[in-house]
């Protein structure tokens, strides 16, 4: 499965390291981290996409590279062709 199905985590900062919640957050020292394991069944999703790029030589020492990507959002489905609605708690 792609990473779009991974579950989110929750950090808790309770001033255990420095004595101040904000300072623990700024230091990146959480006191707790919780994450639920995702439920993978037979989910699938086809993601068509288009990508175009081009390069322009402006001067002898300057080249501009530009690209654009188009990727529509597609619903997650199951092998039995039903649509799955994923909802965050």
Buried (B, 14 or more C-beta within 10 A) or exposed (E): EEEEEEEEEEBEBEBEBBEEBEEBBEEEBBEEEEEEEEEEEEBEBEEEEEEEEEEEEEEEEEEEEEEEEEEEEEEBBEEEEEEEEEEEE
